[in-house]
Each structure stands twice: as C-alpha cells, then as structure tokens.
Amino acid sequence: MGDEEGKRPEGFRPHLAIDDHMPCHAFTDKLLLLARGERVRSARQLERLSRPDVIFSDEPPARLVEAVVERQRVLGIPLTPVPAPDEGAAPDARLPAAPPEEAFARPERVPFHVELLAARAIRRQAMHQVGELLVQAQAGRSLDLEPVRGTVRQVVASLRRNEQAFASLLRLKSIDSYTYTHSVNTCVLSVILAQRSELAEEAEIVGLGALMHDVGKAFLPQTILKKSGELDALEWELVKQHPTMGMEIVGRAETHPIAMQAVSQHHERLDGSGYPQGLSGADISLPGRIVAIADAYDAMTSDRVYHRAMPVPDAMRWVCEQAGVGFDARLVGTFVRTIGLFPVGSLVRLSTGELAVVASVNPLAISRPTVLIVATSGITANVEPHLLDLSEGARPHAAREIVVVENPAVSGLDIEGYLALVPGLAGQEYRGIHGLA
C-alpha cells in the first residue's frame, strides 16, 4: 500500500481540515477511523484524529485491511491495492475479492402480491403487540413474550418466502404511530441483516430483541418523548438510560441473551461514543451491532416531532460514513448492498424525466437499480410499464440515472400493484432482475 508515496515515516501526522480528503489511513490499535481518500466531515472527527493514540499510515495492520476495503467500497473510493501477503501471513491480510453476483441471489418462493397480503397482516399484528408490551411495561407487569415470539417467527417466515414483499412495507410510516412502526421496521431490517451474518440461525432471536429495543422508553415521561425542541442535559441523561431500563424488564421475562444484547446495546458505537455504557470495539456484541444500524437508519428516515425524515439516499450515505467508526464495517457493506440507495418500492425520477418504481436492488451497483418505467414525464402513469436496468453494463441505458425520489402519495400511484407486475417478484424466473442482496 502506498507504492507511489512510499511508507509514511513513523509518527507522521498530516495537517487536516474539514472537507480534506485523507492522504492515508487513520486508525488506533482497535479501530479504523478514516480510510485513505475519505473526506473529513466534522470538527468531532478532527478532534478524534488529533489524539495521540491515532496512527497515520499507508499500510493498515492486517486486522484492519478488511475494514479499509469495505469502507472504500461502500463510499465508492477506488480500492487501495494491498501487496500479496507472505505464505505465512494471517488470512485476514489478503484483499477480499468482490463477491460474485450469484452470491446475492435469493430464490423467490411465493409471488410478491400473495406474500404482500400476509406481510401486511403480520405487520399490523406486530404493531399491536409492541403497544401491548409498552402497556405491560408501564403497568409494572412481566412481559408476556409468547405472542411476540410467535409474531417474530411469522416475520422471519414471511421474509424467507418473499423478502421484497415485507421490505416494501418499510416505507409506510406515520408520525402518529412512530413508536410502533419504528419497532417493527427495526425488527424487519435486523432480521434481514442477521440472516446475512454469523447469526443467520438466530435471526428470529435477533428480531425479537429488535422488536423490543425501545421498550425502556415506556418509563420515560411523555413530555420528553414528544418534545419538539432540544432536550436539556437532565432530559438527555434520562433518555440515555432507556436501553438499561429496557434490558432490566426484558431480562425479567427470561429472554435469550442475544435478544437482551440487542436491547441493551443498540445505541453503543464502535468508537465508544454511544450509550449507556460507552462500549467500544469487540465489547459490543454482534446483535447489538446489527440492531444499531437498523435502528439508526429507520429513525433517520422517519418523521419525528423534532425532525423531518431524511431522504433515504442521504441516510444511507451517512450509514456508509459510519462504517468502521460507529458501525461495523462489514455489516454496513451488507446493509447497503441489500437495501440499496433506493430501496425496492421507491418512486424515482430519472434524468430523462421518466417516472419509475424501483423493482430490485443491484448489489454491485447500488445507485443503479432495476426500475419499472411507469411515466415519460409528470406524475401520472402514461406508458405500458416496462423494466429498465440502470447498471453501467446495461447499454444503452447507462446514461440514465436517478435524480430525485418522489412522494408516491402525491401521484396516487399503486406502488404495490406495480411491483406485482415484476416477473422476478411475482415468483417467475427472470434472470435480468437481481433479488435483494
């Protein structure tokens, strides 16, 4: 690494300012802070880079090579070449190759429009049960988890039958039912991520913890939860205790340790900046890391009393920037390739003025999904729907790109109806469409 400039001298510390691109990698003995080519975004990052434990080098240690590659990949930074390791080098010193396209394939077992009906019913049931859990917690009663376990089991089964059906419902949000929809969405996203990790067999338990991750908020005053302005110091300290309070009540229900880790650690961050314990690095469990990403992403893309929802592409870029900083870099890479910058069901405007519904995510080109064209201009469907692959290799359509995400409520278009037309989602074989990663 660093063939052109050579190895940085020991003790090298670059002069950096906000918006500068990193000339090399910055890391500690445990964490990658910023990868070469990454932009310095904030004063907080500058302060962290100024600490004496930070090392600046063109050559990260073997244990961080994978994190460097994953960070550069998800941010679109050209990958820094890594010299081939010696025969005796540790396996993680090798540059991980980009996964083949077929590695992301997920066979569809149930047509989209059929599974969508089941997913909607399961979602309503899960939202109701979140409300029941909060009532039980507020009343000081033990949580009755048997019905909840059954519902999470149904969520997992639905995702396995047709992942896109349930995932398409993630965009349906209401500020009035935020607590319930956020808990269910976090559960769904956590299960999707867990199924692609070492916890695939425990995805149901991770989902249970994710569904209950905010149960500790039952003990917070409504004046805090519904406050439209900034919290004062005392209010913020109370909010930071909700994972601990949640863990205590969940623990009394004899919950699996994996679910308890999801509840207690969903606000912990790899760099130690999280709460309530300020855990860092390997001290944060895999369930905690998974639910942290799912929780933050859904919260940012939802309307709250104190902030408007962030556009999905902006939220996903922020998640990417947190790879190896606050979030697990490998999980971020998986999450981005799975959900994409434009999730399935998004209504988007192309650079040609055409209106389209995102039909599938391309894990190898997340900004260029396959879309279903529904209009040549305006917001009213006026063409026979047809598929278009926006990926770079799909000529002559590579010139088209997504320029904005539209609000489907304004158009009145039946998004689910359009998705049901897509062959790959309808349970038929269609090799031109990628499934979710």
Residue pairs with C-beta under 8 A, 6 or more apart in sequence:
1 58
1 59
1 60
1 80
1 81
1 82
1 83
2 8
2 24
2 58
2 59
2 80
3 81
5 58
6 58
7 57
7 58
7 59
8 24
8 56
8 57
8 58
12 24
12 56
12 57
13 56
14 22
14 23
14 24
14 56
16 22
16 40
16 46
16 49
17 40
17 46
18 40
18 41
18 42
18 43
18 46
19 39
19 40
19 41
20 39
20 40
21 37
21 38
21 39
21 40
22 34
22 35
22 36
22 37
22 38
22 39
22 40
23 36
24 36
24 56
24 57
24 58
25 32
25 34
25 35
25 36
25 56
25 57
25 58
25 59
25 60
25 64
25 68
26 32
26 33
26 34
26 49
26 54
26 55
26 56
27 33
27 54
27 55
27 57
27 60
27 61
27 64
28 53
28 54
28 55
29 53
29 55
30 280
30 281
30 282
31 64
31 270
31 271
31 280
31 281
31 324
31 325
32 60
32 64
32 67
32 68
32 71
32 324
32 325
32 329
33 45
33 48
33 49
33 54
33 271
33 324
33 325
34 40
34 45
34 49
34 325
35 68
35 71
35 72
35 75
35 77
35 80
35 324
36 58
36 68
36 72
36 77
36 80
37 72
37 75
37 77
37 78
37 80
38 71
38 72
38 75
38 77
38 321
40 46
40 49
41 321
48 54
48 271
58 80
60 67
60 68
62 85
62 89
62 90
62 92
62 93
63 90
63 92
65 82
65 92
65 93
65 94
65 95
66 92
66 96
66 329
66 330
67 323
67 324
67 329
67 330
68 80
68 324
69 79
69 80
69 82
69 95
69 96
70 96
70 323
70 324
70 329
70 330
70 332
70 333
71 77
71 323
71 324
71 329
72 78
72 79
72 80
73 79
73 98
73 333
74 320
74 323
74 329
74 332
74 333
74 336
75 320
75 321
75 323
79 95
81 95
82 93
82 94
82 95
84 94
85 93
85 94
98 364
99 363
101 363
101 364
101 434
104 337
104 363
104 364
104 434
104 435
104 436
104 437
105 434
105 435
106 163
106 435
106 436
107 435
108 162
108 164
108 424
108 425
108 426
108 427
108 435
109 160
109 161
109 162
109 427
110 161
110 162
110 165
110 427
111 162
111 420
111 425
111 426
111 427
112 162
112 164
112 165
112 168
112 419
112 420
112 422
112 425
112 426
112 427
113 416
113 419
113 420
113 426
114 162
114 427
115 158
115 161
115 162
115 165
115 166
116 165
116 168
116 169
116 416
116 420
118 158
118 161
118 165
119 158
119 165
119 166
119 169
120 169
122 151
122 154
122 155
122 158
122 166
123 166
123 169
123 184
125 151
125 154
126 151
126 152
126 155
126 183
126 184
126 187
126 211
127 177
127 180
127 181
127 183
127 184
128 180
129 147
129 148
129 151
129 211
130 179
130 180
130 183
130 184
130 211
131 180
132 144
132 147
133 143
133 148
133 212
133 215
133 218
134 179
134 215
134 217
134 218
136 142
136 143
136 144
137 143
137 215
137 216
137 218
137 219
137 249
138 218
138 219
142 252
142 253
143 212
143 215
143 249
143 250
143 252
143 253
144 253
145 208
145 253
145 255
148 208
148 211
148 212
149 204
149 208
151 211
152 187
152 191
152 204
152 207
152 208
152 211
153 204
155 166
155 187
155 188
155 191
155 207
156 191
156 203
156 204
156 207
158 165
158 166
159 166
159 167
159 188
159 191
159 192
159 195
162 425
162 427
163 192
163 435
163 436
164 344
164 360
164 419
164 425
164 435
164 436
165 425
166 188
167 188
167 192
167 339
167 343
167 344
167 345
167 436
168 343
168 344
168 345
168 415
168 416
168 419
169 188
170 185
170 188
170 189
170 298
170 343
171 343
171 345
171 346
172 181
173 181
173 185
173 301
173 302
173 303
173 309
174 181
175 302
175 303
175 304
175 305
178 302
178 303
178 304
179 214
179 217
181 302
182 214
182 295
182 298
182 299
182 302
183 210
183 211
183 212
183 213
183 214
184 211
185 294
185 298
185 302
186 210
186 211
186 213
186 291
186 294
186 295
186 298
187 207
187 208
187 210
187 211
188 207
189 210
189 293
189 294
189 297
189 298
189 335
189 339
190 206
190 207
190 209
190 210
190 262
190 290
190 291
190 294
191 203
191 204
191 206
191 207
191 210
192 338
192 339
192 436
193 290
193 293
193 294
193 331
193 334
193 335
193 338
194 200
194 202
194 203
194 206
194 207
194 287
194 290
195 203
196 334
196 338
196 437
197 286
197 290
197 331
197 334
198 286
199 206
199 258
199 286
199 287
199 290
202 258
205 256
205 258
205 259
205 287
206 258
206 259
206 262
206 287
206 290
206 291
208 255
208 256
208 259
208 262
209 250
209 255
209 256
209 258
209 259
209 260
209 261
209 262
209 263
209 287
209 291
210 262
210 266
210 290
210 291
210 294
210 295
212 246
212 250
212 255
212 259
212 262
212 263
213 243
213 246
213 262
213 263
213 266
213 291
213 295
214 242
214 246
215 246
215 249
215 250
215 263
216 241
216 242
216 243
216 244
216 245
216 246
216 247
216 248
216 249
216 263
217 225
217 242
217 246
218 249
219 242
219 245
220 238
220 239
220 242
221 238
224 231
224 235
224 238
224 239
226 305
227 235
227 305
227 306
228 305
228 306
229 306
230 306
231 239
240 267
240 275
240 276
241 276
243 263
243 264
243 265
243 266
243 267
243 275
243 276
244 264
244 276
246 263
246 264
247 260
247 263
247 264
250 259
250 260
250 263
251 260
258 285
258 287
259 287
261 285
261 287
261 288
262 287
262 288
262 290
262 291
264 276
264 288
265 279
265 284
265 285
265 287
265 288
265 289
265 291
265 292
266 288
266 291
266 292
266 295
267 274
267 275
267 276
267 292
267 295
268 274
268 275
268 277
268 278
268 279
268 280
268 284
268 288
268 292
269 280
269 284
269 292
269 325
269 326
269 327
270 280
270 281
270 284
270 289
270 324
270 325
270 326
270 327
270 328
271 280
271 325
271 326
272 278
272 279
272 280
272 281
273 326
274 292
274 326
279 288
284 292
286 328
289 327
289 328
289 331
290 331
292 326
292 327
293 319
293 327
293 328
293 331
293 332
293 335
296 319
296 327
297 315
297 316
297 319
297 335
297 339
300 309
300 310
300 315
300 318
301 309
301 310
301 311
301 312
301 315
302 309
303 309
310 318
311 405
312 341
312 342
312 343
312 346
312 405
313 341
313 342
313 405
316 336
316 339
316 340
316 341
317 341
319 327
319 332
319 335
319 336
320 332
320 336
322 332
323 329
323 332
323 333
324 332
334 437
336 366
337 361
337 363
337 364
337 366
337 437
338 361
338 363
338 436
338 437
339 361
339 436
340 358
340 361
340 362
340 363
340 366
340 369
341 366
341 367
341 402
342 348
342 358
342 361
342 367
342 369
342 402
342 405
343 358
343 361
344 358
344 359
344 360
344 361
344 369
344 419
344 436
345 357
345 358
345 415
345 416
345 419
346 357
346 358
346 405
347 355
347 356
347 357
347 358
347 405
347 406
347 407
347 408
347 411
347 413
347 415
348 355
348 356
348 357
348 358
348 371
348 402
348 403
348 404
348 405
348 406
349 355
349 356
349 402
349 403
349 404
349 405
349 406
350 356
350 371
350 390
350 400
350 401
350 402
350 403
351 399
351 400
351 401
351 402
351 403
352 400
353 376
353 377
354 373
354 375
354 376
354 377
354 400
355 373
355 374
355 375
355 376
355 377
355 378
355 379
355 381
355 406
355 411
356 371
356 372
356 373
356 374
356 388
357 371
357 372
357 374
357 413
357 415
357 418
357 419
358 369
358 370
358 371
358 372
359 369
359 370
359 371
359 372
359 387
359 419
359 422
359 424
359 425
359 433
360 369
360 370
360 422
360 424
360 425
360 433
360 434
360 435
360 436
361 369
361 434
361 436
361 437
362 368
362 369
362 370
362 389
362 390
362 391
362 434
363 434
363 437
364 391
365 390
365 391
365 392
367 401
367 402
368 389
368 390
368 391
368 392
368 398
368 401
368 402
369 390
369 402
370 387
370 388
370 389
370 390
370 391
370 432
370 433
370 434
371 387
371 388
371 390
371 402
372 385
372 386
372 387
372 388
372 418
372 419
372 421
372 422
373 383
373 385
373 386
373 387
373 388
374 381
374 383
374 385
374 413
374 418
375 381
375 382
375 383
376 382
376 383
379 406
379 410
379 411
379 413
380 411
381 413
385 418
385 421
387 422
387 432
387 433
388 394
388 397
388 400
389 397
389 432
390 397
390 398
390 400
390 401
390 402
391 398
392 398
408 415
419 425
420 426
422 430
422 433
423 429
423 430
423 433
424 430
424 432
424 433
424 434
424 435
425 433
